[in-house]
């Protein structure tokens, strides 16, 4: 494989990963904003606390999406380690996201519903960059090449997984 095709292959894989991460993250943003605005309008919780509640709910739904959709092909052996790191990096993301909202709300007195949503969105955007890097680097690690091949071979060797009418060569 030439360097050019290897680079193209890596870029295509990264693009697929970003699209999957974005799909899960996009759903998480919808959950985050829905919970945030519901909590803000239905309770007397202060804006940053309402945002923290929303971020926690979105984080739980995102974990399921990342583990079983975006990163389903990644190493599944260390679930305790994976979940611990996911929670650790999610807390850092929560601090980034809500720190921006806190600064806007209490530092600049920008507390209207529109302003709160704008700064929450900005916080989510910045925290998402951190989360993408940390999740792909530390949490959902790629299988080593040898294990990936062995996993694929064992999958192919299992005849019950072949589509109806398909045969092995």
GUBASE-819679 format. One line per 8 residues: number of its first residue (from 1); for each residue y, z, x of N, C-alpha, C, CB. Coordinates in Angstrom, 2 decimals. Each point is the difference from the previous one (the first is absolute). Glycine has a CB too. Layout:
// GUBASE-819679
NUM = Y Z X Y Z X Y Z X Y Z X | ...
// end
This chain:
// GUBASE-819679
1 = -1.18 0.00 0.86 1.18 0.00 -0.86 1.23 0.00 0.90 -1.23 1.24 -1.87 | 2.13 -2.15 1.61 1.21 -0.09 0.81 0.94 1.15 -0.33 -0.24 -2.51 0.11 | 1.20 2.72 0.78 0.99 1.06 -0.22 0.79 -0.25 -1.27 0.16 0.35 2.46 | 0.16 -1.61 -2.70 0.78 -0.36 -1.20 -0.78 0.32 -1.27 1.16 -1.81 1.30 | -2.43 1.45 -1.36 -0.79 0.27 -1.20 -0.28 1.50 -0.14 -1.04 -2.29 0.16 | 0.90 2.98 0.97 -0.19 1.46 -0.06 1.26 0.66 -0.55 -1.60 -0.09 1.95 | 2.76 -0.37 -1.51 1.26 0.54 -0.51 0.14 -0.29 -1.49 1.05 -0.29 2.27 | -1.36 -0.95 -2.66 0.08 -0.37 -1.41 -0.93 0.86 -0.84 0.58 -2.35 0.66
9 = -1.77 2.58 -0.16 -0.97 0.84 -0.72 0.51 1.42 -0.17 -1.86 -1.41 0.91 | 2.44 1.97 0.15 0.56 1.36 -0.09 1.16 0.05 -0.96 -0.71 0.43 2.35 | 1.58 -1.45 -2.33 1.14 -0.03 -0.92 -0.46 -0.14 -1.45 1.39 -1.02 1.81 | -2.42 0.21 -2.04 -0.53 -0.13 -1.37 -0.59 1.32 -0.48 -0.48 -2.43 0.42 | -0.25 3.12 0.45 -0.58 1.29 -0.37 1.11 1.02 -0.28 -2.04 -0.50 1.40 | 3.08 0.51 -0.58 1.12 0.91 -0.21 0.71 -0.33 -1.32 0.28 0.25 2.49 | -0.12 -1.52 -2.78 0.64 -0.41 -1.25 -0.81 0.47 -1.20 0.99 -2.00 1.15 | -2.32 1.82 -1.10 -0.86 0.48 -1.10 0.13 1.51 -0.16 -1.62 -1.90 0.42
17 = 1.65 2.60 0.70 0.13 1.46 -0.04 1.33 0.41 -0.63 -1.46 0.18 2.04 | 2.54 -0.84 -1.64 1.32 0.31 -0.55 0.04 -0.27 -1.50 1.05 -0.55 2.23 | -1.65 -0.55 -2.66 -0.02 -0.33 -1.43 -0.77 1.07 -0.78 0.14 -2.46 0.55 | -1.30 2.86 -0.05 -0.79 1.03 -0.69 0.76 1.34 0.00 -2.15 -1.17 0.68 | 2.71 1.52 0.47 0.78 1.24 0.09 1.16 -0.05 -0.98 -0.65 0.27 2.43 | 1.31 -1.43 -2.50 1.13 -0.17 -0.91 -0.40 0.08 -1.45 1.06 -1.39 1.71 | -2.23 0.86 -2.07 -0.47 0.08 -1.39 -0.23 1.46 -0.41 -1.07 -2.28 0.23 | 0.38 3.01 0.62 -0.24 1.42 -0.29 1.32 0.76 0.02 -2.31 -0.14 1.01
25 = 3.12 -0.12 -0.01 1.30 0.67 0.11 0.91 -0.33 -1.18 -0.23 -0.06 2.46 | 0.21 -1.19 -2.89 0.80 -0.40 -1.16 -0.40 0.76 -1.25 0.28 -2.25 1.01 | -1.58 2.39 -1.21 -0.48 0.80 -1.14 0.45 1.45 0.16 -2.00 -1.53 -0.28 | 1.96 2.03 1.52 0.45 1.37 0.27 1.48 0.18 -0.27 -1.79 0.19 1.70 | 2.59 -1.20 -1.39 1.44 0.07 -0.27 0.24 0.09 -1.51 0.49 -1.33 2.11 | -1.23 0.53 -2.88 0.13 0.05 -1.46 -0.35 1.40 -0.51 -0.56 -2.47 -0.16 | -0.55 3.01 0.64 -0.40 1.36 -0.40 1.07 1.00 0.42 -2.44 -0.62 0.22 | 2.92 0.49 1.01 1.00 0.92 0.54 1.26 0.01 -0.87 -0.91 -0.40 2.32
33 = 1.44 -0.78 -2.61 1.22 -0.07 -0.81 -0.23 0.44 -1.44 0.78 -1.86 1.45 | -1.92 1.51 -2.01 -0.29 0.41 -1.38 -0.07 1.53 -0.11 -1.26 -2.16 -0.38 | 0.52 2.77 1.28 -0.11 1.47 -0.02 1.34 0.64 0.30 -2.41 -0.15 0.71 | 3.13 -0.37 0.28 1.31 0.55 0.37 0.96 0.00 -1.19 -0.36 -0.81 2.35 | 0.47 -0.32 -3.01 0.95 -0.09 -1.12 -0.46 0.79 -1.21 0.68 -2.24 0.83 | -1.99 2.29 -1.08 -0.51 0.84 -1.10 0.29 1.48 0.27 -1.81 -1.70 -0.45 | 1.51 2.13 1.65 0.24 1.42 0.34 1.49 0.31 -0.07 -2.04 0.01 1.48 | 2.86 -0.92 -0.98 1.46 0.24 -0.05 0.53 0.09 -1.41 0.20 -1.20 2.14
41 = -0.73 0.37 -3.04 0.53 -0.02 -1.37 -0.65 1.01 -0.92 0.49 -2.38 0.34 | -1.71 2.80 -0.02 -0.72 0.90 -0.90 0.02 1.46 0.44 -1.42 -1.92 -0.58 | 1.90 2.18 1.80 0.03 1.38 0.49 1.38 0.31 0.59 -2.49 -0.07 0.48 | 2.66 1.29 -0.11 1.24 0.43 0.66 -0.17 0.08 1.51 0.63 1.27 -2.05 | -1.72 -1.82 2.57 -0.27 0.04 1.43 1.11 -0.72 0.76 -2.48 0.11 -0.44 | 2.97 0.47 1.52 1.01 -0.68 0.82 -0.54 -1.34 0.53 0.99 2.24 0.66 | -0.08 -3.14 -0.33 -0.35 -1.37 0.34 -1.00 -0.10 1.16 2.25 -0.67 -0.81 | -2.06 1.40 1.87 -0.90 -0.11 1.15 -1.37 0.57 -0.33 1.97 0.14 1.56
49 = -2.03 0.93 -2.31 -1.31 0.55 -0.41 -0.73 -0.98 -0.91 0.91 2.34 0.20 | -0.18 -2.97 -1.11 -0.61 -1.02 -0.86 -0.55 -1.14 0.85 1.58 0.59 -1.88 | -0.85 -0.95 2.91 -0.44 -1.07 0.90 -1.24 0.41 0.78 2.36 -0.79 0.17 | -2.42 2.02 0.26 -1.18 0.48 0.74 -1.24 -0.05 -0.90 1.47 1.50 1.43 | -1.33 -1.06 -2.68 -1.12 -0.08 -0.95 -0.46 -1.46 -0.13 0.88 2.03 -1.27 | 0.06 -2.93 1.10 -0.33 -1.42 -0.15 -0.67 -0.56 1.25 1.93 -0.24 -1.57 | -1.44 0.63 2.72 -0.58 -0.48 1.26 -1.43 0.48 0.16 2.28 -0.02 1.03 | -2.55 1.27 -1.41 -1.36 0.54 0.10 -0.94 -0.76 -0.94 0.93 2.28 0.60
57 = -0.51 -2.53 -1.82 -0.83 -0.74 -0.95 -0.28 -1.41 0.54 0.96 1.33 -1.93 | 0.06 -1.99 2.43 -0.17 -1.35 0.55 -0.91 0.01 1.23 2.28 -0.62 -0.86 | -2.19 1.65 1.68 -0.83 0.10 1.20 -1.47 0.08 -0.37 1.87 1.15 1.19 | -2.19 -0.38 -2.21 -1.39 0.11 -0.45 -0.52 -1.35 -0.49 0.39 2.41 -0.63 | 0.39 -3.09 -0.18 -0.45 -1.31 -0.49 -0.08 -1.01 1.14 1.03 0.49 -2.23 | -0.13 -0.40 3.19 -0.03 -0.93 1.14 -1.23 0.21 0.86 2.48 -0.05 -0.01 | -2.90 1.29 0.21 -1.19 0.24 0.83 -1.20 -0.76 -0.57 0.90 2.27 0.66 | -1.07 -2.17 -1.96 -1.12 -0.68 -0.64 0.12 -1.52 0.22 -0.16 1.85 -1.74
65 = 1.35 -2.39 1.57 0.21 -1.43 0.21 -0.21 -0.43 1.44 1.58 0.06 -1.87 | -1.10 0.73 2.80 -0.17 -0.36 1.41 -1.47 0.08 0.41 2.31 0.83 0.48 | -2.98 0.25 -0.84 -1.38 0.21 0.42 -0.94 -1.04 -0.62 0.47 2.45 0.26 | -0.29 -2.74 -1.55 -0.97 -0.84 -0.70 0.45 -1.45 -0.20 -0.76 2.05 -1.13 | 1.97 -2.39 1.55 0.45 -1.39 -0.10 0.54 -0.49 1.34 0.53 0.35 -2.42 | 0.60 0.15 2.84 0.67 -0.54 1.18 -0.81 0.20 1.28 2.17 0.44 -1.12 | -2.79 0.72 1.26 -0.73 0.30 1.24 -1.47 0.29 -0.27 2.10 0.90 0.98 | -2.68 -1.55 -1.96 -1.40 0.27 -0.35 -0.96 -0.41 1.09 0.60 -0.30 -2.38
73 = -0.19 -0.61 3.26 -0.87 -0.46 1.09 0.12 0.86 1.25 0.20 -2.28 -0.92 | 0.63 3.30 0.88 0.22 0.82 1.19 -1.04 1.11 0.09 2.45 -0.51 -0.11 | -2.47 1.16 1.27 -0.94 1.07 0.30 0.02 1.07 -1.09 0.29 -0.44 2.45 | -1.47 0.78 -2.99 -0.10 0.97 -1.09 -0.72 1.28 0.44 -0.01 -1.90 -1.62 | -0.28 2.03 2.89 -0.80 1.14 0.45 0.74 1.32 -0.03 -1.22 -1.58 1.41 | 2.45 1.62 -1.01 0.72 1.27 0.13 0.93 0.25 -1.18 -0.13 -0.23 2.46 | -0.41 0.40 -3.65 0.85 0.15 -1.19 0.90 1.24 0.08 -1.77 -1.16 -1.35 | 1.26 2.26 1.89 0.83 1.20 0.10 1.17 -0.25 0.94 -2.00 1.46 -0.44
81 = 1.72 -2.08 1.57 1.05 -0.35 0.96 0.98 -0.98 -0.64 -1.58 0.38 1.93 | 1.04 -1.39 -2.59 0.83 -1.01 -0.65 0.94 0.63 -1.02 -1.82 -1.69 0.35 | 1.27 2.52 -1.21 0.82 0.62 -1.05 1.03 0.96 0.59 -1.92 -0.22 -1.59 | 1.53 0.95 2.62 0.93 0.92 0.65 1.17 -0.77 0.62 -1.90 1.59 0.47 | 1.59 -2.66 0.26 1.07 -0.80 0.60 0.84 -0.69 -1.07 -1.43 -0.36 2.02 | 0.77 -0.14 -3.08 0.74 -0.63 -1.10 1.01 0.99 -0.58 -1.97 -1.49 -0.51 | 1.52 2.71 0.25 0.90 1.01 -0.56 1.11 0.37 0.97 -1.90 0.88 -1.36 | 1.57 -0.75 2.63 1.01 0.33 1.01 1.08 -1.08 0.06 -1.75 1.26 1.32
89 = 1.35 -2.52 -1.21 0.98 -1.08 0.08 0.71 -0.20 -1.33 -1.40 -1.11 1.76 | 0.73 1.40 -2.86 0.65 -0.09 -1.31 1.10 1.06 -0.13 -2.13 -0.89 -0.99 | 1.89 2.07 1.53 1.03 1.05 -0.02 1.20 -0.44 0.83 -1.77 1.78 -0.30 | 1.53 -2.39 1.45 1.12 -0.51 0.80 0.76 -1.06 -0.80 -1.27 0.47 2.16 | 0.54 -1.37 -2.81 0.64 -1.00 -0.86 0.78 0.64 -1.13 -1.82 -1.58 0.56 | 1.26 2.65 -1.16 0.68 0.73 -1.06 1.32 0.59 0.51 -2.22 0.54 -1.06 | 2.20 0.01 2.26 1.22 0.58 0.59 1.04 -1.10 0.25 -1.37 1.84 1.07 | 0.93 -2.98 -0.55 0.93 -1.11 0.24 0.62 -0.45 -1.33 -1.34 -0.75 2.03
97 = 0.46 0.45 -2.99 0.45 -0.49 -1.31 0.96 0.96 -0.68 -2.15 -1.22 -0.22 | 1.76 2.48 0.15 0.79 0.97 -0.73 1.14 0.58 0.82 -2.01 0.52 -1.31 | 1.93 -0.64 2.63 1.12 0.40 0.84 1.20 -0.90 -0.23 -1.60 0.88 1.70 | 1.34 -2.16 -1.88 1.09 -0.94 -0.30 0.61 0.32 -1.36 -1.12 -1.79 1.39 | 0.27 2.04 -2.37 0.50 0.36 -1.33 0.77 1.32 0.04 -1.94 -1.22 -1.05 | 1.42 2.19 1.79 0.67 1.30 0.14 1.39 -0.18 0.62 -2.25 1.13 0.25 | 2.33 -1.91 0.82 1.27 -0.23 0.67 1.01 -0.67 -0.93 -1.21 -0.19 2.18 | 0.76 -0.81 -2.93 0.90 -0.68 -0.94 0.45 0.95 -1.11 -1.14 -2.18 0.51
105 = 0.20 2.97 -1.03 0.29 0.87 -1.14 0.87 1.19 0.39 -2.16 -0.69 -1.02 | 1.76 1.40 2.07 0.69 1.24 0.35 1.02 -0.17 1.12 -2.02 1.21 -0.72 | 1.88 -2.25 1.52 0.96 -0.24 1.07 1.20 -0.80 -0.46 -1.87 0.08 1.60 | 1.64 -1.00 -2.53 1.07 -0.89 -0.46 0.29 0.14 -1.50 -0.64 -1.57 1.82 | -0.11 2.43 -2.48 0.17 0.24 -1.45 -0.21 -1.27 -0.82 1.61 1.84 0.54 | -2.55 -2.69 -0.09 -0.36 -1.20 -0.73 -1.21 0.34 -0.86 0.92 -1.54 1.83 | -0.67 1.96 -3.06 -1.08 0.56 -0.82 -0.15 -0.67 -1.37 0.39 2.13 1.17 | 0.26 -3.25 -1.40 -0.20 -0.67 -1.28 -1.42 -0.57 -0.03 2.49 -0.57 -0.20
113 = -3.03 0.29 -0.98 -1.35 -0.59 -0.05 -0.10 -1.29 0.83 -0.28 1.00 -2.29 | 1.29 -1.85 2.23 -0.04 -1.25 0.78 0.00 0.31 1.50 1.21 -1.21 -1.86 | -0.31 2.09 2.28 0.07 0.34 1.43 -1.31 0.63 0.47 2.49 0.32 -0.21 | -3.06 0.57 -0.59 -1.26 0.64 0.38 -1.10 -1.04 0.17 0.69 2.07 -1.22 | -0.76 -3.03 0.30 -1.03 -1.03 0.10 0.23 -0.92 1.19 -0.27 0.10 -2.48 | 1.51 -0.42 2.77 0.30 -0.85 1.16 -0.42 0.70 1.29 1.93 -1.05 -1.24 | -1.58 2.33 1.40 -0.34 0.70 1.24 -1.48 0.35 0.07 2.32 0.92 0.06 | -2.95 -0.73 -1.19 -1.45 0.18 -0.01 -0.66 -1.30 0.48 0.15 1.70 -1.90
121 = 0.33 -2.83 1.39 -0.54 -1.30 0.41 0.19 -0.22 1.51 0.49 -0.91 -2.30 | 0.68 1.22 2.81 0.26 -0.13 1.43 -0.95 0.90 0.80 2.43 -0.54 -0.48 | -2.60 1.78 0.02 -0.91 0.92 0.67 -1.43 -0.49 -0.01 1.50 1.85 -0.64 | -1.94 -2.39 -0.50 -1.35 -0.55 -0.10 -0.16 -1.15 1.00 -0.14 0.67 -2.44 | 1.13 -1.54 2.53 -0.07 -1.13 0.92 -0.16 0.42 1.45 1.40 -1.27 -1.58 | -0.60 2.21 2.01 -0.08 0.47 1.39 -1.31 0.74 0.24 2.51 0.18 0.09 | -2.91 0.67 -1.04 -1.26 0.73 0.14 -1.20 -0.95 -0.01 1.06 1.98 -1.13 | -0.96 -3.08 0.41 -1.09 -0.97 -0.05 -0.25 -0.63 1.36 0.56 -0.46 -2.38
129 = 0.47 0.17 3.12 -0.18 -0.54 1.35 -0.78 0.99 0.87 2.15 -1.30 -0.22 | -1.78 2.58 0.14 -0.72 1.02 0.75 -1.44 0.10 -0.48 2.14 1.26 0.34 | -2.35 -1.25 -1.65 -1.35 0.15 -0.54 -0.89 -1.18 0.40 0.94 1.30 -1.93 | -0.42 -2.52 1.86 -0.80 -1.16 0.39 -0.48 0.16 1.43 1.29 -1.46 -1.58 | -0.38 1.77 2.47 -0.37 0.16 1.41 -1.01 1.13 0.18 2.25 -0.85 0.67 | -1.99 2.00 -1.26 -0.88 1.14 0.23 -1.36 -0.15 -0.67 2.03 1.41 0.18 | -2.07 -1.94 -1.40 -1.28 -0.15 -0.68 -0.90 -0.99 0.72 1.11 0.54 -2.17 | -0.55 -1.68 2.58 -0.83 -1.01 0.65 -0.39 0.42 1.42 1.12 -1.77 -1.39
137 = -0.28 2.56 2.05 -0.27 0.40 1.37 -0.92 1.22 0.09 2.22 -0.92 0.62 | -2.01 1.90 -1.49 -0.69 1.27 0.14 -0.97 0.33 -1.13 1.97 0.75 1.22 | -1.67 -1.15 -2.43 -0.80 0.45 -1.15 -1.15 -0.94 -0.29 2.03 1.08 -0.95 | -1.74 -2.32 0.63 -1.02 -0.98 -0.37 -0.27 -0.90 1.20 0.70 0.07 -2.44 | -1.42 0.48 3.40 -0.22 -0.73 1.24 -1.03 -1.10 -0.18 0.59 2.06 1.28 | -0.36 -3.15 -0.55 -0.95 -1.11 -0.03 -1.30 0.42 0.66 1.90 -1.68 0.04 | -2.99 1.15 -0.55 -1.29 0.24 0.64 -0.01 -0.69 1.36 -1.15 0.18 -2.24 | 0.50 0.42 3.24 -0.18 -0.71 1.26 -0.75 -1.31 -0.28 -0.01 2.19 1.32
145 = 0.25 -3.20 -0.53 -0.57 -1.34 -0.24 -1.52 0.05 -0.14 1.89 -1.00 1.28 | -2.59 1.74 -0.44 -1.47 0.05 -0.06 -0.45 0.58 -1.34 -0.11 0.27 2.51 | 0.76 0.81 -2.97 -0.37 0.59 -1.28 0.32 -0.93 -1.16 0.39 2.26 0.96 | 0.69 -3.00 -0.87 0.34 -0.95 -1.06 -1.07 -1.06 -0.13 2.45 0.41 0.40 | -2.95 -0.92 0.74 -1.05 -1.00 -0.02 -1.28 0.60 -0.56 1.03 -1.16 1.98 | -1.39 2.37 -1.55 -1.21 0.65 -0.52 0.10 0.24 -1.50 -0.35 1.08 2.23 | 1.52 -0.67 -2.70 0.21 0.21 -1.43 -0.17 -1.30 -0.75 1.56 1.90 0.49 | -0.98 -2.97 0.02 -0.12 -1.31 -0.65 -1.45 -0.47 0.01 2.35 -0.57 0.70
153 = -3.05 0.76 0.42 -1.39 -0.42 0.08 -0.87 0.78 -0.97 0.34 -0.61 2.38 | -0.11 1.93 -2.50 -0.80 0.79 -0.93 0.29 -0.40 -1.44 -0.03 1.90 1.64 | 1.28 -2.26 -1.91 0.37 -0.47 -1.34 -0.74 -1.30 -0.31 2.27 1.09 0.21 | -2.29 -2.01 0.76 -0.66 -1.28 -0.21 -1.51 0.14 -0.06 1.90 -1.10 1.16 | -2.46 2.07 -0.44 -1.44 0.21 0.01 -0.50 0.56 -1.33 0.11 0.36 2.47 | 0.76 0.26 -3.22 -0.38 0.58 -1.28 -0.05 -1.12 -1.04 1.04 2.24 0.60 | -2.23 -2.78 -0.88 -0.16 -1.13 -0.91 0.48 0.28 -1.41 -1.90 -0.69 1.36 | 1.95 1.98 -1.76 0.43 0.32 -1.36 1.48 -0.27 -0.19 -1.79 1.73 -0.13
161 = 2.51 -1.90 1.19 1.44 -0.24 -0.12 0.33 -1.50 -0.04 0.39 2.15 1.20 | -1.37 -2.99 -1.02 0.27 -1.43 -0.04 0.26 -0.43 -1.43 -1.44 -0.37 2.03 | 2.37 -0.54 -2.22 0.27 -0.49 -1.35 -1.23 -0.66 -0.59 2.41 -0.33 0.60 | -2.48 0.30 -1.89 -1.11 -0.60 -0.71 -0.20 -1.44 0.45 0.44 1.50 -1.95 | -1.66 -1.84 2.33 -0.31 -1.37 0.40 0.26 -0.28 1.47 0.54 -0.66 -2.30 | 0.08 1.59 3.01 0.29 -0.21 1.42 -1.21 0.35 0.82 2.41 0.47 -0.36 | -2.58 -1.13 1.47 -1.12 0.29 0.89 0.53 0.20 1.41 -1.58 -1.34 -1.44 | 0.81 2.11 2.20 0.35 0.19 1.41 -0.57 -1.14 0.81 0.05 2.49 -0.28
169 = 0.66 -2.87 1.31 -0.49 -1.09 0.87 -0.75 0.59 1.16 1.90 -1.47 -0.65
// end
